[in-house]
Amino acid sequence: MNGTNPLLLLLVFGPWACFGDSNEGRSAHDDDDSDVDHSTGPRQDDDDDNGITRFDGFTKTRGAFSADEPPAILIVDRLGADPDDGNEASGRGTLAWAVAQSKPRVILFEVSGTIDMRSADSILAIQTPYVTIAGQTAPSPGVTVRGISTRVQQTHDVVMQHLRFRLGVDYAANTGDCLHVHASDDVVLDHLSLSWSTDELSGHIGDGDNNRRITWTNNLLTEPLASGHPDGESDHNYAMIGYYVDELSFGRNLIAYSRDRNPMIRSGRSLLFNNLAFNERKAGVSYSPHRSGEMDVILSCFIGNAVWTYDDNIMAQSAGRVYEEVSLDSRIYAADNLCEACAEATSVPETFYPYADGGGTFDVELLEQFFVDTPPFDIDDFPIVPAADVEELVLTSAGARPADRDEVDIRVVDQVRQRTGGTIDLESDVGGFPFLAENHRDLSSVQGFPEAPFSDDDGDGASNLEEWLNAQARLVEGDSQSEAR
C-alpha cells in the first residue's frame, strides 16, 4: 500500500415480491431497480449499477451507503461495554461507542470474541440513520453480543450482518428481547444468530408509529428461554412479534425450539418465504388481530415454508393459525408449504388452525374467507425456492457465520437435522455461553481491502468498500472456495 495505511487515513479524516413504490419521501436509493439471483446473501444487480448491494426485502437501503456523502469508518477493536471508550480522532473504540455516534457510519471489526454487556444500564440502541454494522469483518470466530437487548430505534437505513446476539437469563436493563425494531424504516437484519431471550427473540414495536420496509433474512432464531421473563411470566419463549410493521420480508430463517409467535403477524403487508420452523405447541406462523394502532388489516404471502414439530397437538402440526378476531378485510395467500397437516389437507385453509382466543366457535369454513388464490400484492422479484429444498438451504446458509459457526449454532443445526432437542429453561441447560477467542487483525492487511474505499474503480455504482464488504460476507457465508477468515 505504498507505505501508507489507507484505513488509518480514513479513520482520521473521516417465483416473488415487489409491493409497488411505497418509499415515498425516502432517500436517493428509491429510484433504483433490482434484479434477483438465487444467492442467500447480499446480491448485486445485473444492470448498469451491478455493484449496488440488494437484499431480498421491500427496502432498497444500503445502510451507510445510502447517505448523500461517504460515511465515516469506525473500527471496533476492543471487547468492552463502555459507550465512552472510543476516540473520534482515531475512529476506534467499543461497539457501544460506535453505535452511539450520530454520523452516517460503517462499523467494522478488528477483534473477535464475546462483548459482555451485562453491566450496561440501558439497551444498546441505534438511534441515528445510515448505519452499516459489518460483523463479517471480524476475524474468526466472529463476535457475540451478550447480555443486552439491541434496538433499532426511531431511525432509518440500517444494515446489520454477521453478528450473534445471545441474551441469557442474566442480562442488562429491563427488556428480554435479543434484537428488535422500534418505529424505524428501511432496516435489514441479515445473517444473524439470536438465542436465549427471555421474551421474544426479536420483534417490532412502536408507540402508534409503524415500522416500514423491514427485512429479516438468513437468520438463526433459536432457543428462547422459558425462564427469566421481565414480568415473571413462565413459558414465554417466543420467536418474533410483528406489532406495527408494514412491508415485512422474512425469508430463509430458521426458527427452532420456540413455543409461539413463529412469527406472529398482526398487520400490514408481509412476505414470509422459505423459512424452516422446528417448534412445539404453536409451531408455525400466527395471524393475530391488531388491537391498537392505525393498521389492522393483514395482507400476507406465506410461500415455500417448512413447519416441523416435536409436539403432537394439532396446532403444532399445522402451517400456522389464524385468530377469529382478525380483520375481515385481511387476505392471506399461502402456497407450497410443508407441515404434518399439509399432507392430508384438501384445501389451503385446512393447513391452518382456526384459533378462537375467547373460546368461541371458529372453524375451517369461517377461516376460508381470509385465504385467496392469488397474492394480494405483486410478488415478482423474490428468489423463492420450492419448500422441498428449504431445509438444506436454511441449515446450510443461515446464521451469523455459516462457514465459521460457534458451538451453539453447530449444535442447534445438528439437532434440527436429526429432529432432536427441545425447548429449554436456561442457557445452562445446553452448556451455556461458549468461549470465543479474542483475536485481533488489522483490516488494512486483509487481502483486497481498498486503498480508496469510497472510489468506484470499476464504475458499477458501488464504492470499493461496499464491494469488499460483500466479498467478506461471502467468505463467512461459505459462498466462496476461500475459507472464512
C-alpha positions as CSV (number, residue, x, y, z in Angstrom):
1,M,0.0,0.0,0.0
2,N,2.9,2.3,-0.8
3,G,3.8,2.7,2.8
4,T,0.6,4.4,3.8
5,N,-2.2,2.8,5.7
6,P,-5.4,3.9,3.9
7,L,-7.6,2.8,6.7
8,L,-5.8,5.0,9.2
9,L,-6.1,8.0,6.9
10,L,-9.9,7.4,6.6
11,L,-10.3,7.0,10.4
12,V,-8.5,10.3,11.0
13,F,-10.4,12.2,8.2
14,G,-13.3,11.0,8.0
15,P,-41.2,-17.4,-8.5
16,W,-41.5,-13.3,-5.6
17,A,-42.3,-9.7,-4.1
18,C,-42.3,-6.1,-5.1
19,F,-45.1,-4.1,-3.5
20,G,-45.0,-1.1,-5.7
21,D,-43.4,2.2,-4.9
22,S,-44.0,2.7,-1.2
23,N,-40.7,4.5,-0.5
24,E,-42.2,7.9,-1.0
25,G,-40.2,10.6,0.7
26,R,-37.1,8.4,1.2
27,S,-33.6,8.9,0.1
28,A,-31.9,8.7,-3.3
29,H,-31.9,4.9,-3.4
30,D,-35.7,4.9,-4.0
31,D,-35.4,5.1,-7.8
32,D,-33.1,2.1,-8.2
33,D,-34.4,-1.1,-9.8
34,S,-33.3,-4.6,-8.7
35,D,-32.9,-8.0,-10.3
36,V,-32.7,-11.2,-8.3
37,D,-30.4,-14.2,-8.2
38,H,-30.6,-17.3,-6.0
39,S,-27.8,-16.5,-3.6
40,T,-28.6,-16.1,0.1
41,G,-26.5,-13.1,0.9
42,P,-26.5,-9.5,-0.4
43,R,-26.8,-9.6,-4.1
44,Q,-25.6,-7.4,-6.9
45,D,-27.7,-6.2,-9.8
46,D,-27.1,-7.2,-13.4
47,D,-27.9,-3.7,-14.8
48,D,-25.6,-0.7,-15.0
49,D,-25.4,-0.4,-11.2
50,N,-24.4,-4.0,-10.8
51,G,-22.2,-3.4,-7.8
52,I,-25.0,-2.0,-5.7
53,T,-26.0,-4.2,-2.8
54,R,-29.6,-5.5,-2.8
55,F,-31.3,-7.5,-0.1
56,D,-34.4,-9.7,-0.6
57,G,-36.8,-7.2,1.0
58,F,-39.0,-4.4,0.2
59,T,-36.4,-1.8,1.1
60,K,-33.7,-0.7,-1.3
61,T,-31.5,0.6,1.5
62,R,-27.7,0.1,1.5
63,G,-27.4,1.3,5.1
64,A,-24.5,3.7,5.4
65,F,-24.0,3.7,1.7
66,S,-27.5,5.3,1.2
67,A,-26.3,8.5,2.7
68,D,-25.7,11.5,0.4
69,E,-22.0,11.6,1.3
70,P,-19.4,9.0,2.2
71,P,-19.9,7.6,5.7
72,A,-17.3,7.6,8.4
73,I,-15.4,4.3,9.0
74,L,-15.4,3.3,12.7
75,I,-13.4,0.4,14.0
76,V,-14.4,-1.9,16.9
77,D,-11.0,-3.0,18.3
78,R,-11.9,-3.9,21.9
79,L,-14.5,-6.0,23.6
80,G,-15.5,-3.6,26.4
81,A,-19.1,-2.4,27.1
82,D,-18.3,1.3,27.8
83,P,-20.0,3.7,25.3
84,D,-17.4,6.3,26.2
85,D,-14.5,4.0,25.4
86,G,-13.6,5.4,22.0
87,N,-11.7,8.1,20.2
88,E,-13.3,10.2,17.5
89,A,-9.9,11.3,16.1
90,S,-8.7,7.7,15.6
91,G,-12.2,6.3,14.9
92,R,-11.6,3.4,17.2
93,G,-13.4,2.0,20.3
94,T,-16.0,-0.3,21.6
95,L,-19.2,-1.4,19.8
96,A,-21.2,0.6,22.3
97,W,-19.2,3.7,21.4
98,A,-19.5,3.1,17.6
99,V,-23.3,2.6,17.9
100,A,-23.7,5.7,19.9
101,Q,-22.2,8.0,17.3
102,S,-24.6,10.2,15.3
103,K,-23.0,10.5,11.8
104,P,-23.5,8.1,8.9
105,R,-21.1,5.3,9.6
106,V,-19.7,1.9,8.6
107,I,-18.8,-0.1,11.7
108,L,-16.0,-2.7,11.1
109,F,-14.4,-5.1,13.5
110,E,-10.7,-5.8,14.1
111,V,-11.4,-8.1,17.1
112,S,-13.3,-11.3,17.7
113,G,-14.8,-12.6,20.9
114,T,-17.7,-12.0,23.3
115,I,-18.8,-8.5,24.1
116,D,-20.3,-8.9,27.5
117,M,-22.7,-6.1,28.2
118,R,-24.5,-7.4,31.3
119,S,-23.1,-4.4,33.3
120,A,-24.8,-1.8,31.0
121,D,-27.6,0.3,32.4
122,S,-29.6,0.6,29.2
123,I,-30.3,-1.1,25.9
124,L,-27.9,-1.0,23.0
125,A,-29.7,1.5,20.8
126,I,-29.1,2.5,17.2
127,Q,-30.9,5.8,17.0
128,T,-29.5,7.7,14.1
129,P,-29.7,6.8,10.4
130,Y,-27.4,5.4,7.7
131,V,-25.6,2.7,9.6
132,T,-23.9,-0.5,8.4
133,I,-22.6,-2.9,11.1
134,A,-20.4,-5.4,9.2
135,G,-19.7,-8.4,11.5
136,Q,-18.2,-10.2,8.6
137,T,-15.1,-8.1,9.0
138,A,-14.3,-9.7,12.4
139,P,-11.5,-12.3,12.5
140,S,-12.6,-15.9,13.3
141,P,-14.6,-16.9,15.4
142,G,-16.5,-13.7,15.0
143,V,-18.4,-11.6,17.6
144,T,-21.1,-12.4,20.1
145,V,-23.0,-9.6,21.9
146,R,-24.0,-11.0,25.3
147,G,-26.5,-9.9,28.0
148,I,-28.1,-6.9,26.4
149,S,-31.1,-6.1,24.2
150,T,-30.3,-4.3,21.0
151,R,-32.8,-2.0,19.4
152,V,-33.0,-0.1,16.1
153,Q,-35.0,2.8,17.4
154,Q,-36.8,5.6,15.6
155,T,-34.4,5.8,12.7
156,H,-33.9,4.6,9.1
157,D,-31.4,3.0,6.7
158,V,-29.7,0.5,8.9
159,V,-28.0,-2.7,7.8
160,M,-26.7,-5.2,10.3
161,Q,-25.0,-8.5,9.3
162,H,-22.9,-11.4,10.7
163,L,-23.2,-11.0,14.4
164,R,-24.6,-13.2,17.2
165,F,-26.9,-11.8,19.9
166,R,-27.3,-14.1,22.9
167,L,-29.1,-12.6,25.8
168,G,-29.1,-15.1,28.6
169,V,-31.1,-15.1,31.8
170,D,-28.6,-12.7,33.5
171,Y,-29.0,-9.6,31.3
172,A,-28.8,-5.8,31.5
173,A,-31.8,-3.4,31.6
174,N,-35.5,-4.4,31.7
175,T,-36.2,-5.9,28.3
176,G,-36.0,-9.5,27.4
177,D,-35.6,-9.4,23.5
178,C,-32.3,-10.1,21.8
179,L,-33.0,-7.6,19.0
180,H,-36.0,-5.6,18.0
181,V,-37.0,-2.7,15.7
182,H,-38.9,0.3,17.1
183,A,-40.6,2.8,14.8
184,S,-38.0,2.6,12.1
185,D,-37.9,2.3,8.3
186,D,-35.6,0.5,5.9
187,V,-33.9,-1.9,8.1
188,V,-32.0,-5.0,7.0
189,L,-31.1,-7.7,9.6
190,D,-29.3,-10.4,7.7
191,H,-27.2,-13.4,8.7
192,L,-27.6,-13.0,12.4
193,S,-27.8,-15.6,15.2
194,L,-30.2,-14.8,18.0
195,S,-30.8,-17.0,21.1
196,W,-31.6,-17.2,24.8
197,S,-34.0,-14.3,25.0
198,T,-36.4,-14.2,28.0
199,D,-39.3,-12.6,26.0
200,E,-39.3,-12.8,22.2
201,L,-36.1,-13.3,20.4
202,S,-37.0,-10.5,18.1
203,G,-39.8,-8.2,17.2
204,H,-41.2,-4.9,16.1
205,I,-42.8,-2.4,18.4
206,G,-44.0,1.2,18.3
207,D,-46.0,3.8,20.0
208,G,-48.6,4.1,17.3
209,D,-45.8,4.5,14.8
210,N,-45.2,1.8,12.2
211,N,-42.0,0.1,11.1
212,R,-41.8,0.0,7.4
213,R,-39.7,-2.0,4.9
214,I,-38.1,-4.3,7.4
215,T,-36.1,-7.3,6.2
216,W,-35.1,-10.4,8.1
217,T,-33.1,-12.9,6.0
218,N,-30.8,-15.8,6.6
219,N,-31.0,-15.7,10.4
220,L,-31.0,-18.4,13.1
221,L,-33.7,-17.6,15.7
222,T,-33.3,-20.3,18.3
223,E,-33.8,-21.4,21.9
224,P,-35.7,-18.6,23.5
225,L,-35.7,-19.3,27.3
226,A,-38.8,-20.5,29.2
227,S,-37.5,-18.7,32.4
228,G,-36.4,-15.2,33.2
229,H,-39.2,-13.1,31.6
230,P,-39.0,-9.4,32.8
231,D,-42.6,-9.6,34.2
232,G,-42.1,-13.0,35.8
233,E,-44.1,-15.0,33.2
234,S,-43.1,-18.6,32.6
235,D,-43.0,-20.4,29.3
236,H,-42.8,-17.1,27.3
237,N,-40.2,-18.5,25.0
238,Y,-41.4,-17.0,21.7
239,A,-39.6,-16.1,18.5
240,M,-40.9,-12.9,16.9
241,I,-43.9,-10.5,17.1
242,G,-45.0,-8.2,14.4
243,Y,-46.7,-5.2,16.0
244,Y,-46.7,-2.0,14.0
245,V,-45.0,-3.3,10.9
246,D,-45.7,-2.9,7.2
247,E,-43.8,-4.4,4.3
248,L,-42.1,-7.1,6.3
249,S,-39.8,-9.5,4.5
250,F,-39.0,-12.6,6.4
251,G,-37.1,-15.2,4.4
252,R,-34.7,-18.2,4.7
253,N,-34.7,-18.1,8.5
254,L,-34.6,-21.0,11.0
255,I,-37.0,-20.7,14.0
256,A,-36.3,-23.5,16.4
257,Y,-37.4,-24.6,19.9
258,S,-39.9,-21.8,20.3
259,R,-43.4,-22.2,21.7
260,D,-45.2,-19.5,19.8
261,R,-45.0,-16.4,17.5
262,N,-43.1,-18.1,14.8
263,P,-43.6,-15.3,13.8
264,M,-46.8,-13.5,14.8
265,I,-48.2,-11.1,12.2
266,R,-50.7,-8.5,13.3
267,S,-50.9,-6.0,10.5
268,G,-49.7,-4.7,7.2
269,R,-48.1,-6.4,4.2
270,S,-45.7,-9.3,4.8
271,L,-43.9,-11.9,2.8
272,L,-42.8,-15.0,4.7
273,F,-40.9,-17.3,2.4
274,N,-38.6,-20.3,2.6
275,N,-38.4,-20.4,6.3
276,L,-37.8,-23.6,8.3
277,A,-39.6,-24.0,11.7
278,F,-39.0,-26.7,14.2
279,N,-41.1,-25.9,17.3
280,E,-43.7,-27.1,19.7
281,R,-47.3,-26.0,20.6
282,K,-47.9,-23.2,18.1
283,A,-45.1,-24.2,15.8
284,G,-45.9,-22.1,12.7
285,V,-47.0,-18.6,11.8
286,S,-49.8,-16.8,13.7
287,Y,-52.1,-14.3,12.2
288,S,-53.4,-12.3,15.1
289,P,-55.7,-9.2,15.4
290,H,-54.0,-5.8,15.8
291,R,-55.9,-4.3,18.7
292,S,-54.4,-0.8,18.6
293,G,-52.6,1.5,16.1
294,E,-53.5,2.7,12.7
295,M,-53.2,-0.6,10.9
296,D,-55.4,-3.6,11.4
297,V,-55.6,-5.3,8.0
298,I,-53.2,-8.2,7.2
299,L,-52.1,-8.7,3.6
300,S,-49.7,-11.6,3.7
301,C,-48.0,-14.2,1.4
302,F,-46.8,-17.4,3.1
303,I,-44.9,-19.3,0.5
304,G,-42.5,-22.2,0.4
305,N,-42.1,-22.7,4.1
306,A,-41.4,-25.9,6.1
307,V,-43.0,-26.3,9.5
308,W,-42.0,-29.3,11.6
309,T,-42.7,-30.1,15.2
310,Y,-41.8,-32.3,18.1
311,D,-45.3,-31.9,19.6
312,D,-48.4,-33.9,18.9
313,N,-51.0,-31.2,19.3
314,I,-53.0,-30.2,16.2
315,M,-51.8,-26.6,16.2
316,A,-48.2,-27.7,16.1
317,Q,-48.9,-29.9,13.1
318,S,-50.4,-27.0,11.1
319,A,-48.6,-24.5,9.0
320,G,-50.0,-21.8,11.3
321,R,-53.1,-20.4,12.9
322,V,-55.5,-17.6,12.3
323,Y,-57.3,-15.8,15.1
324,E,-61.0,-15.3,14.9
325,E,-60.7,-11.6,15.6
326,V,-58.5,-10.8,12.5
327,S,-59.9,-8.0,10.4
328,L,-62.4,-9.4,7.8
329,D,-60.5,-7.3,5.2
330,S,-57.4,-9.4,5.7
331,R,-56.1,-11.6,2.9
332,I,-53.6,-14.4,3.0
333,Y,-52.0,-16.2,0.1
334,A,-50.4,-19.5,1.1
335,A,-48.7,-21.9,-1.4
336,D,-46.2,-24.8,-1.4
337,N,-45.8,-25.1,2.4
338,L,-44.9,-28.3,4.2
339,C,-46.3,-29.4,7.5
340,E,-47.7,-32.5,9.1
341,A,-51.3,-31.4,8.5
342,C,-50.4,-30.2,4.9
343,A,-50.0,-33.7,3.5
344,E,-53.7,-34.8,4.0
345,A,-55.3,-31.4,3.5
346,T,-57.7,-30.9,0.6
347,S,-57.5,-27.1,0.6
348,V,-55.1,-24.4,1.8
349,P,-57.3,-23.3,4.7
350,E,-57.2,-26.8,6.1
351,T,-53.5,-26.4,6.6
352,F,-54.1,-23.6,9.1
353,Y,-55.7,-23.9,12.6
354,P,-58.8,-21.7,13.3
355,Y,-58.0,-20.2,16.7
356,A,-60.8,-18.9,18.9
357,D,-58.9,-16.9,21.5
358,G,-62.0,-16.4,23.7
359,G,-63.2,-20.0,23.4
360,G,-65.9,-19.3,20.8
361,T,-66.7,-21.1,17.6
362,F,-64.3,-20.6,14.7
363,D,-63.9,-23.3,12.2
364,V,-62.3,-24.0,8.9
365,E,-65.3,-22.9,7.0
366,L,-65.1,-19.4,8.6
367,L,-61.3,-19.5,8.0
368,E,-61.7,-19.8,4.3
369,Q,-62.8,-16.1,4.0
370,F,-59.3,-15.0,4.6
371,F,-57.5,-17.1,2.0
372,V,-57.1,-16.0,-1.6
373,D,-56.0,-17.8,-4.8
374,T,-53.7,-15.1,-5.9
375,P,-51.3,-12.9,-4.0
376,P,-52.7,-9.7,-2.6
377,F,-49.8,-7.7,-4.0
378,D,-47.2,-8.2,-6.7
379,I,-44.6,-10.9,-5.9
380,D,-42.3,-11.0,-8.9
381,D,-38.8,-10.3,-7.6
382,F,-38.1,-12.7,-4.8
383,P,-35.9,-15.8,-5.3
384,I,-38.3,-18.3,-3.7
385,V,-37.3,-21.9,-4.0
386,P,-39.6,-25.0,-3.6
387,A,-40.4,-25.9,0.0
388,A,-38.8,-29.3,-0.5
389,D,-35.4,-27.5,-0.8
390,V,-35.8,-25.3,2.2
391,E,-34.4,-27.5,5.0
392,E,-31.0,-27.9,3.3
393,L,-30.9,-24.3,2.1
394,V,-31.6,-22.8,5.6
395,L,-29.5,-25.2,7.6
396,T,-26.5,-24.7,5.3
397,S,-26.6,-20.9,4.8
398,A,-28.4,-19.2,7.8
399,G,-26.8,-17.7,10.8
400,A,-24.0,-15.3,11.6
401,R,-21.2,-17.2,10.1
402,P,-22.4,-20.3,8.3
403,A,-18.8,-21.2,7.3
404,D,-17.4,-20.4,10.8
405,R,-20.1,-21.3,13.3
406,D,-19.7,-21.3,17.0
407,E,-20.6,-24.2,19.2
408,V,-24.2,-23.1,19.8
409,D,-25.1,-22.7,16.1
410,I,-23.4,-26.0,15.2
411,R,-25.3,-27.9,17.9
412,V,-28.7,-26.3,17.1
413,V,-28.3,-27.0,13.3
414,D,-27.3,-30.6,14.0
415,Q,-30.2,-31.1,16.4
416,V,-32.7,-29.8,13.8
417,R,-31.2,-32.0,11.1
418,Q,-31.7,-35.0,13.4
419,R,-35.1,-33.8,14.7
420,T,-33.8,-33.8,18.3
421,G,-33.6,-31.2,21.1
422,G,-36.4,-29.2,22.6
423,T,-37.4,-26.0,24.5
424,I,-35.1,-25.0,27.3
425,D,-35.5,-23.1,30.6
426,L,-31.9,-21.7,30.9
427,E,-28.9,-21.5,28.6
428,S,-27.1,-23.6,31.2
429,D,-29.3,-26.5,30.1
430,V,-27.4,-26.7,26.9
431,G,-23.9,-25.8,28.1
432,G,-24.1,-22.0,28.4
433,F,-22.1,-19.4,26.6
434,P,-19.2,-21.0,24.7
435,F,-15.7,-19.5,24.9
436,L,-14.8,-17.3,21.9
437,A,-11.2,-16.5,21.3
438,E,-10.2,-12.8,21.4
439,N,-8.2,-12.4,18.2
440,H,-7.1,-9.2,16.6
441,R,-6.5,-8.4,12.9
442,D,-5.5,-5.2,11.2
443,L,-8.1,-4.8,8.4
444,S,-5.7,-2.9,6.2
445,S,-3.7,-6.1,6.0
446,V,-6.6,-8.1,4.8
447,Q,-6.4,-9.1,1.1
448,G,-8.4,-6.8,-1.1
449,F,-9.0,-4.0,1.5
450,P,-9.4,-1.0,-0.8
451,E,-6.8,1.8,-0.7
452,A,-9.6,4.2,-1.9
453,P,-12.7,2.9,-0.1
454,F,-15.1,5.4,-1.4
455,S,-14.0,5.4,-5.0
456,D,-15.7,3.2,-7.6
457,D,-12.8,1.7,-9.5
458,D,-14.9,-0.5,-11.8
459,G,-17.7,2.1,-12.4
460,D,-20.5,-0.2,-11.4
461,G,-22.3,2.2,-9.0
462,A,-20.9,0.8,-5.7
463,S,-17.9,2.0,-3.8
464,N,-14.8,-0.2,-3.4
465,L,-15.6,-0.6,0.3
466,E,-19.2,-1.8,-0.3
467,E,-17.9,-4.4,-2.8
468,W,-15.2,-5.5,-0.3
469,L,-17.7,-5.9,2.4
470,N,-19.9,-8.1,0.1
471,A,-16.8,-10.2,-0.6
472,Q,-16.1,-10.6,3.1
473,A,-19.7,-11.6,3.7
474,R,-19.4,-14.3,1.0
475,L,-16.4,-15.7,2.8
476,V,-18.1,-16.2,6.2
477,E,-21.2,-17.4,4.4
478,G,-19.3,-20.2,2.6
479,D,-20.2,-18.9,-0.8
480,S,-16.6,-18.9,-1.9
481,Q,-13.9,-21.6,-2.2
482,S,-11.8,-19.5,0.1
483,E,-12.0,-20.4,3.8
484,A,-13.7,-18.0,6.2
485,R,-11.0,-15.8,7.9
